[in-house]
Amino acid sequence: MASSSQKKKSYHHGNLRESLIEAAIEIIAERGRSEFTLRELAKRLGVTHAATYHHFKDKDDLLSTVAERGYKEMGEYLEEVSEKGDQNPIMKMRRMGAAYVRYAFENQAYFRVMFGQKFADINAYPEMEEAGKATKDMMEGLVRAGQQAGIYSQDHDVEELIAISWATVHGLALLTINGYFDHLQEGLELDDYVMRITRHLFTGTGSPVAQEAVRKANQAPPQTK
């Protein structure tokens, strides 16, 4: 998969809209955050500040476009990876988890905007919301399919399964782009590490003693003050 945020790009001065998007991605990749102004982008591109408003009404409008593009790109990548290789639901989910982290690492600017940007009015960008929902629905669909296939205990609530699966891979993605796994970024080492981590979603980490203690705690009546 090509890295969108880490490649040095030449600006297309004949297409200012695309050049603004590329410049924004470049700055976010450099700084690790979306702290810039449209005026700064205009200066970097050698155009007037007013020219930027012909394409984006404000900074949020520009960043919503970046996020929308990232969601679509990630969704396509996750779908492609999930359909390759062993179609056992467990292996599909573990491959998708590794792909999620890999996408975040190779497209850090997109990922930071997709999951870290605070929009003044998120409802003003339905295309971005729809793209994000499509990616989320695909991941949730795989968890539900896994439950139907019997790889989870039927005692587990599906929403909790979705939460723990997403939290695990998303947490690994954030740790990765923040440099905590720099020693694993060569070749397929990172992918292999994520695959090993995600096996615990199915095998658990607690001993039989710990699992029994949790089971009893869940069955105990709530304490009253």
Residue pairs with C-beta under 8 A, 6 or more apart in sequence:
1 77
1 102
1 103
1 106
2 106
3 106
3 107
4 25
4 70
4 73
4 106
4 107
4 109
4 110
5 25
5 26
5 28
5 29
5 106
5 107
5 108
5 109
5 110
6 29
6 106
6 107
6 108
8 26
9 22
9 25
9 26
11 19
11 22
11 23
11 45
12 18
12 19
12 22
13 19
13 45
13 46
16 45
16 47
16 51
16 52
16 54
16 55
17 55
17 56
19 45
20 38
20 41
20 45
20 52
20 55
20 56
20 62
21 62
21 65
21 66
21 69
23 41
23 44
23 45
24 34
24 36
24 41
24 62
24 63
24 66
24 109
25 66
25 109
25 110
26 109
27 34
27 36
27 40
27 41
27 44
28 34
28 36
28 66
28 108
28 109
28 112
28 113
29 108
29 109
32 108
32 112
33 112
33 116
34 63
34 112
34 113
34 116
34 117
36 59
37 59
38 49
38 52
38 53
38 56
38 58
38 59
38 62
39 49
39 52
41 52
42 48
42 49
42 51
42 52
56 62
56 65
60 119
60 120
60 121
60 124
60 125
61 125
63 113
63 117
63 119
64 119
64 124
64 125
64 127
64 128
65 128
66 109
66 110
66 113
67 110
67 113
67 114
67 117
67 125
67 128
67 131
67 132
68 125
68 127
68 128
68 131
68 132
69 110
70 107
70 110
70 111
70 113
70 114
71 114
71 128
71 131
71 132
71 134
71 135
72 131
72 134
72 135
73 103
73 107
73 110
74 100
74 103
74 107
74 110
74 114
74 135
75 131
75 134
75 135
75 138
77 99
77 103
78 96
78 99
78 100
78 103
78 135
78 138
78 139
79 138
81 95
81 96
81 98
81 99
82 92
82 95
82 96
82 99
82 142
84 95
85 91
85 95
86 92
89 142
89 145
89 146
89 149
89 151
90 146
90 151
90 202
92 142
93 142
93 143
93 146
93 165
93 198
93 201
94 194
94 195
94 198
94 199
95 195
96 139
96 142
96 169
97 165
97 168
97 169
97 172
97 194
97 195
97 198
98 190
98 191
98 194
98 195
98 198
100 139
100 169
100 170
100 173
101 169
101 172
101 173
101 176
101 190
101 191
101 194
102 190
102 191
102 194
103 111
103 173
104 111
104 173
104 174
104 176
104 177
105 173
105 176
105 177
105 185
105 190
108 177
111 173
111 177
112 177
114 132
115 170
119 125
122 128
122 129
123 129
139 162
139 165
139 166
140 162
143 158
143 161
143 162
143 165
144 158
144 162
146 152
146 161
147 154
147 156
147 158
147 161
151 202
152 161
152 202
164 201
165 201
168 197
168 198
168 201
169 194
169 198
172 181
172 194
172 197
175 181
176 185
176 190
181 190
181 193
184 190
184 193
204 211
206 214
